[in-house]
Amino acid sequence: MARTLASLVSAAVEGMVREVIVLDRGSSDKTSRVADLSGCLFVSDATLNDGVQRARGDWLLLIEPGARLGEGWTQDVRRHVAGGGSPGRFTRKRSGFRDWLPLKRRGLGAGLLVSRQEALVVMREGWNGSTLARTVRAQRLDAEILRDGK
């Protein structure tokens, strides 16, 4: 999770990422400690709907632990949002495609950038990030998403 959070630091410095909400569904690692030390809001045993309701920003960036965003992602997201505001998904690192197959089935393998408003409109009770990602029609962003260690 630390590498995932590290990929968000430049966006936090720019004021693009203003809050990070970590939804935990019973992990046995030190997720809560890392989240606390990083200044994140840690919420255990909560649904995605709970996280979306708590979010204060207009845009949500959903990524799985262990994923990180490649260099230049902030510029790509900024252009995308300014150009129309539809949901977006990142490009999987090409050299690691085989490693991404299990994540693709889960729906968040390419992350999801979606407005909070749209998430609230389409989301149903009990949905997780993968279900939301598979439901919204998203444009492919040029910025890459990478898996930890790849």
DRENTORKOL-3810 file (N, C-alpha, C; in nm, 4 decimals):
REM DRENTORKOL-3810
@n.u->0.0814; n.v->-0.1188; n.w->0.0000; ca.u->0.0000; ca.v->0.0000; ca.w->0.0000; c.u->0.0867; c.v->0.1264; c.w->0.0000
@n.u->0.2043; n.v->0.1177; n.w->0.0584; ca.u->0.2903; ca.v->0.2357; ca.w->0.0658; c.u->0.3272; c.v->0.2857; c.w->-0.0737
@n.u->0.3568; n.v->0.1942; n.w->-0.1671; ca.u->0.3896; ca.v->0.2364; ca.w->-0.3042; c.u->0.2684; c.v->0.2970; c.w->-0.3744
@n.u->0.1522; n.v->0.2438; n.w->-0.3453; ca.u->0.0300; ca.v->0.2997; ca.w->-0.4026; c.u->0.0142; c.v->0.4445; c.w->-0.3565
@n.u->0.0298; n.v->0.4667; n.w->-0.2287; ca.u->0.0179; ca.v->0.6025; ca.w->-0.1750; c.u->0.1287; c.v->0.6934; c.w->-0.2270
@n.u->0.2489; n.v->0.6387; n.w->-0.2412; ca.u->0.3622; ca.v->0.7191; ca.w->-0.2907; c.u->0.3344; c.v->0.7734; c.w->-0.4308
@n.u->0.2611; n.v->0.6981; n.w->-0.5120; ca.u->0.2325; ca.v->0.7451; ca.w->-0.6481; c.u->0.1337; c.v->0.8615; c.w->-0.6487
@n.u->0.0723; n.v->0.8889; n.w->-0.5353; ca.u->-0.0236; ca.v->0.9996; ca.w->-0.5241; c.u->0.0389; c.v->1.1275; c.w->-0.4680
@n.u->0.1624; n.v->1.1183; n.w->-0.4182; ca.u->0.2242; ca.v->1.2314; ca.w->-0.3493; c.u->0.2353; c.v->1.3551; c.w->-0.4376
@n.u->0.2824; n.v->1.3403; n.w->-0.5602; ca.u->0.2986; ca.v->1.4579; ca.w->-0.6460; c.u->0.1647; c.v->1.5276; c.w->-0.6686
@n.u->0.0585; n.v->1.4510; n.w->-0.6813; ca.u->-0.0740; ca.v->1.5100; ca.w->-0.7002; c.u->-0.1223; c.v->1.5793; c.w->-0.5730
@n.u->-0.0846; n.v->1.5268; n.w->-0.4581; ca.u->-0.1202; ca.v->1.5920; ca.w->-0.3322; c.u->-0.0468; c.v->1.7251; c.w->-0.3182
@n.u->0.0804; n.v->1.7269; n.w->-0.3580; ca.u->0.1588; ca.v->1.8508; ca.w->-0.3517; c.u->0.0968; c.v->1.9568; c.w->-0.4423
@n.u->0.0467; n.v->1.9152; n.w->-0.5591; ca.u->-0.0166; ca.v->2.0077; ca.w->-0.6540; c.u->-0.1581; c.v->2.0478; c.w->-0.6122
@n.u->-0.2122; n.v->1.9841; n.w->-0.5093; ca.u->-0.3486; ca.v->2.0127; ca.w->-0.4658; c.u->-0.4540; c.v->1.9368; c.w->-0.5446
@n.u->-0.4093; n.v->1.8442; n.w->-0.6274; ca.u->-0.5027; ca.v->1.7664; ca.w->-0.7089; c.u->-0.5676; c.v->1.6540; c.w->-0.6266
@n.u->-0.4915; n.v->1.5918; n.w->-0.5403; ca.u->-0.5444; ca.v->1.4919; ca.w->-0.4476; c.u->-0.5506; c.v->1.5591; c.w->-0.3119
@n.u->-0.6714; n.v->1.5702; n.w->-0.2589; ca.u->-0.6895; ca.v->1.6411; ca.w->-0.1317; c.u->-0.7226; c.v->1.5487; c.w->-0.0167
@n.u->-0.7690; n.v->1.4304; n.w->-0.0483; ca.u->-0.7982; ca.v->1.3333; ca.w->0.0570; c.u->-0.7830; c.v->1.1931; c.w->-0.0004
@n.u->-0.7442; n.v->1.1020; n.w->0.0863; ca.u->-0.7345; ca.v->0.9613; ca.w->0.0484; c.u->-0.8136; c.v->0.8832; c.w->0.1525
@n.u->-0.9100; n.v->0.8084; n.w->0.1033; ca.u->-0.9916; ca.v->0.7244; ca.w->0.1904; c.u->-0.9535; c.v->0.5797; c.w->0.1609
@n.u->-0.9081; n.v->0.5103; n.w->0.2625; ca.u->-0.8697; ca.v->0.3703; ca.w->0.2484; c.u->-0.9827; c.v->0.2863; c.w->0.3054
@n.u->-1.0495; n.v->0.2114; n.w->0.2176; ca.u->-1.1550; ca.v->0.1199; ca.w->0.2614; c.u->-1.0923; c.v->-0.0167; c.w->0.2817
@n.u->-1.1041; n.v->-0.0694; n.w->0.3990; ca.u->-1.0415; ca.v->-0.1972; ca.w->0.4328; c.u->-1.1499; c.v->-0.2978; c.w->0.4676
@n.u->-1.1381; n.v->-0.4140; n.w->0.4085; ca.u->-1.2372; ca.v->-0.5192; ca.w->0.4320; c.u->-1.1746; c.v->-0.6368; c.w->0.5058
@n.u->-1.0984; n.v->-0.6050; n.w->0.6114; ca.u->-1.0459; ca.v->-0.7107; ca.w->0.6965; c.u->-0.9052; c.v->-0.7566; c.w->0.6642
@n.u->-0.8205; n.v->-0.6689; n.w->0.6135; ca.u->-0.6835; ca.v->-0.7097; ca.w->0.5833; c.u->-0.6096; c.v->-0.7431; c.w->0.7129
@n.u->-0.5081; n.v->-0.8273; n.w->0.7010; ca.u->-0.4328; ca.v->-0.8684; ca.w->0.8191; c.u->-0.2931; c.v->-0.8060; c.w->0.8213
@n.u->-0.2671; n.v->-0.7168; n.w->0.7268; ca.u->-0.1371; ca.v->-0.6500; ca.w->0.7268; c.u->-0.1474; c.v->-0.5199; c.w->0.8068
@n.u->-0.0558; n.v->-0.4306; n.w->0.7878; ca.u->-0.0539; ca.v->-0.3058; ca.w->0.8649; c.u->-0.1168; c.v->-0.1903; c.w->0.7878
@n.u->-0.2213; n.v->-0.2192; n.w->0.7133; ca.u->-0.2879; ca.v->-0.1173; ca.w->0.6326; c.u->-0.3335; c.v->0.0002; c.w->0.7172
@n.u->-0.3938; n.v->-0.0259; n.w->0.8298; ca.u->-0.4450; ca.v->0.0832; ca.w->0.9133; c.u->-0.3318; c.v->0.1731; c.w->0.9619
@n.u->-0.2210; n.v->0.1149; n.w->0.9966; ca.u->-0.1056; ca.v->0.1946; ca.w->1.0449; c.u->-0.0470; c.v->0.2792; c.w->0.9322
@n.u->-0.0289; n.v->0.2196; n.w->0.8152; ca.u->0.0247; ca.v->0.2940; ca.w->0.7011; c.u->-0.0704; c.v->0.4081; c.w->0.6649
@n.u->-0.1996; n.v->0.3804; n.w->0.6622; ca.u->-0.2984; ca.v->0.4840; ca.w->0.6302; c.u->-0.2918; c.v->0.5968; c.w->0.7321
@n.u->-0.2849; n.v->0.5623; n.w->0.8594; ca.u->-0.2797; ca.v->0.6636; ca.w->0.9650; c.u->-0.1538; c.v->0.7486; c.w->0.9534
@n.u->-0.0391; n.v->0.6863; n.w->0.9346; ca.u->0.0870; ca.v->0.7602; ca.w->0.9235; c.u->0.0917; c.v->0.8475; c.w->0.7979
@n.u->0.0135; n.v->0.8100; n.w->0.6965; ca.u->0.0108; ca.v->0.8848; ca.w->0.5701; c.u->-0.0937; c.v->0.9949; c.w->0.5685
@n.u->-0.1713; n.v->1.0058; n.w->0.6738; ca.u->-0.2744; ca.v->1.1086; ca.w->0.6785; c.u->-0.4020; c.v->1.0720; c.w->0.6053
@n.u->-0.4201; n.v->0.9444; n.w->0.5809; ca.u->-0.5400; ca.v->0.8970; ca.w->0.5111; c.u->-0.6529; c.v->0.8728; c.w->0.6115
@n.u->-0.7738; n.v->0.8770; n.w->0.5623; ca.u->-0.8881; ca.v->0.8349; ca.w->0.6414; c.u->-0.8999; c.v->0.6844; c.w->0.6228
@n.u->-0.8901; n.v->0.6098; n.w->0.7304; ca.u->-0.8991; ca.v->0.4640; ca.w->0.7261; c.u->-1.0374; c.v->0.4235; c.w->0.7734
@n.u->-1.1081; n.v->0.3474; n.w->0.6910; ca.u->-1.2420; ca.v->0.3032; ca.w->0.7252; c.u->-1.2461; c.v->0.1516; c.w->0.7109
@n.u->-1.2739; n.v->0.0838; n.w->0.8209; ca.u->-1.2794; ca.v->-0.0623; ca.w->0.8146; c.u->-1.4239; c.v->-0.1091; c.w->0.8047
@n.u->-1.4399; n.v->-0.2237; n.w->0.7422; ca.u->-1.5720; ca.v->-0.2857; ca.w->0.7247; c.u->-1.6757; c.v->-0.1889; c.w->0.6689
@n.u->-1.6353; n.v->-0.1143; n.w->0.5689; ca.u->-1.7258; ca.v->-0.0194; ca.w->0.5044; c.u->-1.7432; c.v->-0.0578; c.w->0.3581
@n.u->-1.8490; n.v->-0.0111; n.w->0.2984; ca.u->-1.8738; ca.v->-0.0363; ca.w->0.1573; c.u->-1.8206; c.v->0.0799; c.w->0.0747
@n.u->-1.8127; n.v->0.0587; n.w->-0.0543; ca.u->-1.7734; ca.v->0.1664; ca.w->-0.1437; c.u->-1.8706; c.v->0.2825; c.w->-0.1311
@n.u->-1.9977; n.v->0.2521; n.w->-0.1176; ca.u->-2.0979; ca.v->0.3574; ca.w->-0.1016; c.u->-2.0653; c.v->0.4444; c.w->0.0196
@n.u->-2.0219; n.v->0.3827; n.w->0.1304; ca.u->-1.9814; ca.v->0.4587; ca.w->0.2486; c.u->-1.8655; c.v->0.5527; c.w->0.2153
@n.u->-1.7680; n.v->0.5022; n.w->0.1417; ca.u->-1.6531; ca.v->0.5834; ca.w->0.1039; c.u->-1.6908; c.v->0.6983; c.w->0.0133
@n.u->-1.7772; n.v->0.6722; n.w->-0.0844; ca.u->-1.8214; ca.v->0.7778; ca.w->-0.1767; c.u->-1.9003; c.v->0.8838; c.w->-0.0997
@n.u->-1.9837; n.v->0.8417; n.w->-0.0071; ca.u->-2.0604; ca.v->0.9368; ca.w->0.0731; c.u->-1.9690; c.v->1.0255; c.w->0.1573
@n.u->-1.8584; n.v->0.9701; n.w->0.2066; ca.u->-1.7650; ca.v->1.0461; ca.w->0.2905; c.u->-1.6758; c.v->1.1396; c.w->0.2093
@n.u->-1.6528; n.v->1.1064; n.w->0.0841; ca.u->-1.5614; ca.v->1.1857; ca.w->0.0010; c.u->-1.6133; c.v->1.3278; c.w->-0.0128
@n.u->-1.5210; n.v->1.4224; n.w->-0.0100; ca.u->-1.5591; ca.v->1.5628; ca.w->-0.0218; c.u->-1.5319; c.v->1.6183; c.w->-0.1613
@n.u->-1.4464; n.v->1.5539; n.w->-0.2361; ca.u->-1.4096; ca.v->1.6058; ca.w->-0.3677; c.u->-1.5133; c.v->1.5762; c.w->-0.4739
@n.u->-1.4995; n.v->1.6435; n.w->-0.5867; ca.u->-1.5902; ca.v->1.6231; ca.w->-0.6999; c.u->-1.5541; c.v->1.4999; c.w->-0.7809
@n.u->-1.4276; n.v->1.4564; n.w->-0.7729; ca.u->-1.3791; ca.v->1.3426; ca.w->-0.8508; c.u->-1.3233; c.v->1.2363; c.w->-0.7592
@n.u->-1.3460; n.v->1.1101; n.w->-0.7983; ca.u->-1.2942; ca.v->0.9957; ca.w->-0.7243; c.u->-1.1933; c.v->0.9222; c.w->-0.8110
@n.u->-1.0871; n.v->0.8780; n.w->-0.7496; ca.u->-0.9864; ca.v->0.7963; ca.w->-0.8163; c.u->-0.9808; c.v->0.6655; c.w->-0.7394
@n.u->-1.0281; n.v->0.5588; n.w->-0.8013; ca.u->-1.0317; ca.v->0.4283; ca.w->-0.7364; c.u->-0.9189; c.v->0.3425; c.w->-0.7905
@n.u->-0.8310; n.v->0.2994; n.w->-0.7020; ca.u->-0.7246; ca.v->0.2065; ca.w->-0.7410; c.u->-0.7098; c.v->0.1028; c.w->-0.6308
@n.u->-0.6656; n.v->-0.0151; n.w->-0.6703; ca.u->-0.6470; ca.v->-0.1230; ca.w->-0.5751; c.u->-0.5120; c.v->-0.1109; c.w->-0.5053
@n.u->-0.5036; n.v->-0.1615; n.w->-0.3837; ca.u->-0.3732; ca.v->-0.1651; ca.w->-0.3164; c.u->-0.2743; c.v->-0.2435; c.w->-0.4017
@n.u->-0.1527; n.v->-0.1968; n.w->-0.4067; ca.u->-0.0512; ca.v->-0.2635; ca.w->-0.4880; c.u->-0.0404; c.v->-0.2064; c.w->-0.6279
@n.u->-0.1373; n.v->-0.1277; n.w->-0.6694; ca.u->-0.1285; ca.v->-0.0606; ca.w->-0.7995; c.u->-0.0703; c.v->0.0775; c.w->-0.7764
@n.u->-0.0006; n.v->0.1268; n.w->-0.8754; ca.u->0.0495; ca.v->0.2639; ca.w->-0.8662; c.u->0.0406; c.v->0.3280; c.w->-1.0034
@n.u->0.0303; n.v->0.4577; n.w->-1.0028; ca.u->0.0137; ca.v->0.5320; ca.w->-1.1268; c.u->0.1494; c.v->0.5760; c.w->-1.1792
@n.u->0.1663; n.v->0.5654; n.w->-1.3105; ca.u->0.2935; ca.v->0.5975; ca.w->-1.3745; c.u->0.3186; c.v->0.7477; c.w->-1.3811
@n.u->0.4416; n.v->0.7809; n.w->-1.4136; ca.u->0.4806; ca.v->0.9217; ca.w->-1.4251; c.u->0.3908; c.v->0.9950; c.w->-1.5247
@n.u->0.3603; n.v->1.1185; n.w->-1.4926; ca.u->0.2806; ca.v->1.2017; ca.w->-1.5819; c.u->0.1310; c.v->1.1819; c.w->-1.5704
@n.u->0.0864; n.v->1.0982; n.w->-1.4796; ca.u->-0.0566; ca.v->1.0697; ca.w->-1.4707; c.u->-0.1377; c.v->1.1940; c.w->-1.4338
@n.u->-0.0804; n.v->1.2834; n.w->-1.3535; ca.u->-0.1582; ca.v->1.3995; ca.w->-1.3112; c.u->-0.1940; c.v->1.4903; c.w->-1.4289
@n.u->-0.1007; n.v->1.5085; n.w->-1.5219; ca.u->-0.1280; ca.v->1.5935; ca.w->-1.6377; c.u->-0.2374; c.v->1.5314; c.w->-1.7247
@n.u->-0.2304; n.v->1.4013; n.w->-1.7424; ca.u->-0.3302; ca.v->1.3324; ca.w->-1.8236; c.u->-0.4691; c.v->1.3432; c.w->-1.7599
@n.u->-0.4770; n.v->1.3242; n.w->-1.6303; ca.u->-0.6053; ca.v->1.3340; ca.w->-1.5610; c.u->-0.6584; c.v->1.4767; c.w->-1.5669
@n.u->-0.5713; n.v->1.5730; n.w->-1.5475; ca.u->-0.6135; ca.v->1.7137; ca.w->-1.5524; c.u->-0.6728; c.v->1.7476; c.w->-1.6894
@n.u->-0.6060; n.v->1.7040; n.w->-1.7980; ca.u->-0.6574; ca.v->1.7276; ca.w->-1.9342; c.u->-0.7912; c.v->1.6584; c.w->-1.9538
@n.u->-0.8008; n.v->1.5356; n.w->-1.9062; ca.u->-0.9222; ca.v->1.4568; ca.w->-1.9239; c.u->-1.0418; c.v->1.5230; c.w->-1.8546
@n.u->-1.0232; n.v->1.5626; n.w->-1.7322; ca.u->-1.1314; ca.v->1.6251; ca.w->-1.6566; c.u->-1.1725; c.v->1.7569; c.w->-1.7216
@n.u->-1.0747; n.v->1.8350; n.w->-1.7652; ca.u->-1.1046; ca.v->1.9634; ca.w->-1.8294; c.u->-1.1739; c.v->1.9442; c.w->-1.9637
@n.u->-1.1539; n.v->1.8290; n.w->-2.0270; ca.u->-1.2086; ca.v->1.8062; ca.w->-2.1598; c.u->-1.3464; c.v->1.7442; c.w->-2.1644
@n.u->-1.4156; n.v->1.7345; n.w->-2.0552; ca.u->-1.5507; ca.v->1.6830; ca.w->-2.0655; c.u->-1.6010; c.v->1.6104; c.w->-1.9432
@n.u->-1.5120; n.v->1.5573; n.w->-1.8646; ca.u->-1.5553; ca.v->1.5003; ca.w->-1.7391; c.u->-1.6187; c.v->1.3636; c.w->-1.7420
@n.u->-1.5929; n.v->1.2833; n.w->-1.8455; ca.u->-1.6454; ca.v->1.1475; ca.w->-1.8445; c.u->-1.5532; c.v->1.0583; c.w->-1.7618
@n.u->-1.5995; n.v->0.9418; n.w->-1.7184; ca.u->-1.5115; ca.v->0.8510; ca.w->-1.6449; c.u->-1.3910; c.v->0.8110; c.w->-1.7302
@n.u->-1.2828; n.v->0.7758; n.w->-1.6645; ca.u->-1.1619; ca.v->0.7342; ca.w->-1.7340; c.u->-1.0976; c.v->0.6147; c.w->-1.6656
@n.u->-1.0248; n.v->0.5373; n.w->-1.7460; ca.u->-0.9478; ca.v->0.4231; ca.w->-1.6951; c.u->-0.8065; c.v->0.4365; c.w->-1.7461
@n.u->-0.7112; n.v->0.3973; n.w->-1.6672; ca.u->-0.5711; ca.v->0.4085; ca.w->-1.7034; c.u->-0.5297; c.v->0.2957; c.w->-1.7970
@n.u->-0.4177; n.v->0.3141; n.w->-1.8630; ca.u->-0.3632; ca.v->0.2132; ca.w->-1.9523; c.u->-0.2752; c.v->0.1202; c.w->-1.8704
@n.u->-0.2982; n.v->-0.0086; n.w->-1.8820; ca.u->-0.2139; ca.v->-0.1048; ca.w->-1.8108; c.u->-0.0750; c.v->-0.1056; c.w->-1.8706
@n.u->0.0236; n.v->-0.1153; n.w->-1.7869; ca.u->0.1612; ca.v->-0.1195; ca.w->-1.8349; c.u->0.1730; c.v->-0.2352; c.w->-1.9331
@n.u->0.2139; n.v->-0.2036; n.w->-2.0533; ca.u->0.2141; ca.v->-0.3024; ca.w->-2.1617; c.u->0.3008; c.v->-0.4248; c.w->-2.1342
@n.u->0.4171; n.v->-0.4058; n.w->-2.0754; ca.u->0.5076; ca.v->-0.5188; ca.w->-2.0551; c.u->0.4560; c.v->-0.6175; c.w->-1.9516
@n.u->0.3592; n.v->-0.5774; n.w->-1.8703; ca.u->0.3084; ca.v->-0.6663; ca.w->-1.7667; c.u->0.1684; c.v->-0.7158; c.w->-1.7934
@n.u->0.1260; n.v->-0.7217; n.w->-1.9200; ca.u->-0.0122; ca.v->-0.7577; ca.w->-1.9524; c.u->-0.0534; c.v->-0.8919; c.w->-1.8935
@n.u->0.0314; n.v->-0.9919; n.w->-1.9045; ca.u->-0.0036; ca.v->-1.1238; ca.w->-1.8538; c.u->-0.0335; c.v->-1.1174; c.w->-1.7036
@n.u->0.0412; n.v->-1.0365; n.w->-1.6296; ca.u->0.0203; ca.v->-1.0239; ca.w->-1.4865; c.u->-0.1107; c.v->-0.9537; c.w->-1.4530
@n.u->-0.1684; n.v->-0.8810; n.w->-1.5484; ca.u->-0.2890; ca.v->-0.8054; ca.w->-1.5225; c.u->-0.4169; c.v->-0.8858; c.w->-1.5465
@n.u->-0.4085; n.v->-1.0029; n.w->-1.6043; ca.u->-0.5311; ca.v->-1.0764; ca.w->-1.6361; c.u->-0.6224; c.v->-1.0980; c.w->-1.5161
@n.u->-0.5714; n.v->-1.1406; n.w->-1.3996; ca.u->-0.6629; ca.v->-1.1566; ca.w->-1.2860; c.u->-0.7247; c.v->-1.0238; c.w->-1.2417
@n.u->-0.6509; n.v->-0.9139; n.w->-1.2505; ca.u->-0.7059; ca.v->-0.7852; ca.w->-1.2111; c.u->-0.8127; c.v->-0.7387; c.w->-1.3084
@n.u->-0.7967; n.v->-0.7719; n.w->-1.4356; ca.u->-0.8956; ca.v->-0.7310; ca.w->-1.5350; c.u->-1.0314; c.v->-0.7904; c.w->-1.5002
@n.u->-1.0325; n.v->-0.9142; n.w->-1.4588; ca.u->-1.1588; ca.v->-0.9779; ca.w->-1.4238; c.u->-1.2240; c.v->-0.9110; c.w->-1.3031
@n.u->-1.1437; n.v->-0.8524; n.w->-1.2154; ca.u->-1.1993; ca.v->-0.7889; ca.w->-1.0964; c.u->-1.2532; c.v->-0.6500; c.w->-1.1270
@n.u->-1.2180; n.v->-0.5937; n.w->-1.2392; ca.u->-1.2766; ca.v->-0.4667; ca.w->-1.2781; c.u->-1.1948; c.v->-0.3429; c.w->-1.2488
@n.u->-1.1096; n.v->-0.3442; n.w->-1.1477; ca.u->-1.0309; ca.v->-0.2258; ca.w->-1.1156; c.u->-0.8857; c.v->-0.2388; c.w->-1.1596
@n.u->-0.8563; n.v->-0.3326; n.w->-1.2443; ca.u->-0.7197; ca.v->-0.3502; ca.w->-1.2918; c.u->-0.6647; c.v->-0.2269; c.w->-1.3600
@n.u->-0.7487; n.v->-0.1466; n.w->-1.4191; ca.u->-0.7061; ca.v->-0.0229; ca.w->-1.4850; c.u->-0.7476; c.v->0.0996; c.w->-1.4045
@n.u->-0.7872; n.v->0.0797; n.w->-1.2789; ca.u->-0.8310; ca.v->0.1912; ca.w->-1.1965; c.u->-0.9582; c.v->0.2530; c.w->-1.2522
@n.u->-1.0053; n.v->0.3558; n.w->-1.1874; ca.u->-1.1236; ca.v->0.4267; ca.w->-1.2358; c.u->-1.1206; c.v->0.5700; c.w->-1.1848
@n.u->-1.1367; n.v->0.6619; n.w->-1.2761; ca.u->-1.1538; ca.v->0.8032; ca.w->-1.2455; c.u->-1.2990; c.v->0.8357; c.w->-1.2785
@n.u->-1.3755; n.v->0.8766; n.w->-1.1798; ca.u->-1.5188; ca.v->0.9008; ca.w->-1.2013; c.u->-1.5631; c.v->1.0171; c.w->-1.1125
@n.u->-1.6570; n.v->1.0958; n.w->-1.1617; ca.u->-1.7079; ca.v->1.2036; ca.w->-1.0778; c.u->-1.7880; c.v->1.1437; c.w->-0.9626
@n.u->-1.7821; n.v->1.2077; n.w->-0.8512; ca.u->-1.8566; ca.v->1.1618; ca.w->-0.7341; c.u->-2.0056; c.v->1.1594; c.w->-0.7666
@n.u->-2.0509; n.v->1.2609; n.w->-0.8386; ca.u->-2.1921; ca.v->1.2700; ca.w->-0.8761; c.u->-2.2355; c.v->1.1489; c.w->-0.9581
@n.u->-2.1561; n.v->1.1128; n.w->-1.0596; ca.u->-2.1930; ca.v->0.9969; ca.w->-1.1417; c.u->-2.1901; c.v->0.8682; c.w->-1.0604
@n.u->-2.0904; n.v->0.8552; n.w->-0.9735; ca.u->-2.0826; ca.v->0.7352; ca.w->-0.8893; c.u->-2.2073; c.v->0.7230; c.w->-0.8027
@n.u->-2.2514; n.v->0.8334; n.w->-0.7455; ca.u->-2.3705; ca.v->0.8295; ca.w->-0.6606; c.u->-2.4963; c.v->0.7960; c.w->-0.7402
@n.u->-2.5023; n.v->0.8401; n.w->-0.8654; ca.u->-2.6209; ca.v->0.8149; ca.w->-0.9475; c.u->-2.6303; c.v->0.6679; c.w->-0.9890
@n.u->-2.5187; n.v->0.6083; n.w->-1.0302; ca.u->-2.5258; ca.v->0.4728; ca.w->-1.0849; c.u->-2.5057; c.v->0.3631; c.w->-0.9803
@n.u->-2.4420; n.v->0.3954; n.w->-0.8703; ca.u->-2.4064; ca.v->0.2929; ca.w->-0.7726; c.u->-2.5280; c.v->0.2422; c.w->-0.6955
@n.u->-2.5272; n.v->0.1151; n.w->-0.6710; ca.u->-2.6332; ca.v->0.0521; ca.w->-0.5931; c.u->-2.5737; c.v->0.0008; c.w->-0.4623
@n.u->-2.6587; n.v->-0.0202; n.w->-0.3650; ca.u->-2.6157; ca.v->-0.0704; ca.w->-0.2343; c.u->-2.5384; c.v->-0.2016; c.w->-0.2503
@n.u->-2.4260; n.v->-0.2110; n.w->-0.1830; ca.u->-2.3467; ca.v->-0.3333; ca.w->-0.1851; c.u->-2.2455; c.v->-0.3417; c.w->-0.2976
@n.u->-2.2433; n.v->-0.2460; n.w->-0.3872; ca.u->-2.1459; ca.v->-0.2494; ca.w->-0.4960; c.u->-2.0062; c.v->-0.2252; c.w->-0.4413
@n.u->-1.9092; n.v->-0.2845; n.w->-0.5082; ca.u->-1.7699; ca.v->-0.2543; ca.w->-0.4766; c.u->-1.7102; c.v->-0.1781; c.w->-0.5944
@n.u->-1.5824; n.v->-0.1436; n.w->-0.5834; ca.u->-1.5174; ca.v->-0.0670; ca.w->-0.6894; c.u->-1.5156; c.v->-0.1393; c.w->-0.8218
@n.u->-1.5003; n.v->-0.2699; n.w->-0.8182; ca.u->-1.4972; ca.v->-0.3475; ca.w->-0.9420; c.u->-1.6312; c.v->-0.3433; c.w->-1.0139
@n.u->-1.7389; n.v->-0.3544; n.w->-0.9394; ca.u->-1.8715; ca.v->-0.3490; ca.w->-1.0003; c.u->-1.8958; c.v->-0.2122; c.w->-1.0619
@n.u->-1.8581; n.v->-0.1081; n.w->-0.9899; ca.u->-1.8731; ca.v->0.0273; ca.w->-1.0438; c.u->-1.7888; c.v->0.0427; c.w->-1.1700
@n.u->-1.6645; n.v->-0.0054; n.w->-1.1664; ca.u->-1.5754; ca.v->0.0067; ca.w->-1.2822; c.u->-1.6302; c.v->-0.0675; c.w->-1.4037
@n.u->-1.6938; n.v->-0.1812; n.w->-1.3822; ca.u->-1.7498; ca.v->-0.2571; ca.w->-1.4942; c.u->-1.8795; c.v->-0.1955; c.w->-1.5462
@n.u->-1.9421; n.v->-0.1096; n.w->-1.4674; ca.u->-2.0724; ca.v->-0.0532; ca.w->-1.5030; c.u->-2.0623; c.v->0.0757; c.w->-1.5830
@n.u->-1.9724; n.v->0.1646; n.w->-1.5439; ca.u->-1.9640; ca.v->0.2936; ca.w->-1.6127; c.u->-1.8856; c.v->0.2795; c.w->-1.7424
@n.u->-1.9229; n.v->0.3573; n.w->-1.8394; ca.u->-1.8514; ca.v->0.3611; ca.w->-1.9674; c.u->-1.7374; c.v->0.4612; c.w->-1.9517
@n.u->-1.6157; n.v->0.4119; n.w->-1.9640; ca.u->-1.4993; ca.v->0.4962; ca.w->-1.9372; c.u->-1.4078; c.v->0.5045; c.w->-2.0587
@n.u->-1.3476; n.v->0.6209; n.w->-2.0750; ca.u->-1.2485; ca.v->0.6411; ca.w->-2.1813; c.u->-1.1120; c.v->0.5964; c.w->-2.1312
@n.u->-1.0301; n.v->0.5495; n.w->-2.2223; ca.u->-0.8941; ca.v->0.5078; ca.w->-2.1874; c.u->-0.8042; c.v->0.6305; c.w->-2.1768
@n.u->-0.7335; n.v->0.6423; n.w->-2.0663; ca.u->-0.6367; ca.v->0.7499; ca.w->-2.0469; c.u->-0.4997; c.v->0.7018; c.w->-2.0942
@n.u->-0.4152; n.v->0.7949; n.w->-2.1361; ca.u->-0.2801; ca.v->0.7597; ca.w->-2.1800; c.u->-0.1904; c.v->0.7190; c.w->-2.0636
@n.u->-0.2132; n.v->0.7754; n.w->-1.9467; ca.u->-0.1287; ca.v->0.7468; ca.w->-1.8306; c.u->-0.1385; c.v->0.5991; c.w->-1.7932
@n.u->-0.0252; n.v->0.5447; n.w->-1.7509; ca.u->-0.0203; ca.v->0.4024; ca.w->-1.7177; c.u->-0.0465; c.v->0.3767; c.w->-1.5694
@n.u->-0.1014; n.v->0.2574; n.w->-1.5445; ca.u->-0.1148; ca.v->0.2058; ca.w->-1.4090; c.u->-0.0290; c.v->0.0800; c.w->-1.4050
@n.u->0.0439; n.v->0.0647; n.w->-1.2972; ca.u->0.1373; ca.v->-0.0459; ca.w->-1.2846; c.u->0.1046; c.v->-0.1251; c.w->-1.1594
@n.u->0.1409; n.v->-0.2490; n.w->-1.1621; ca.u->0.1249; ca.v->-0.3342; ca.w->-1.0445; c.u->0.2510; c.v->-0.3308; c.w->-0.9625
@n.u->0.2383; n.v->-0.3402; n.w->-0.8326; ca.u->0.3552; ca.v->-0.3403; ca.w->-0.7452; c.u->0.4573; c.v->-0.4426; c.w->-0.7925
@n.u->0.5819; n.v->-0.4007; n.w->-0.8022; ca.u->0.6892; ca.v->-0.4893; ca.w->-0.8430; c.u->0.7015; c.v->-0.5061; c.w->-0.9923
@n.u->0.6202; n.v->-0.4385; n.w->-1.0730; ca.u->0.6262; ca.v->-0.4537; ca.w->-1.2195; c.u->0.6729; c.v->-0.3267; c.w->-1.2823
END
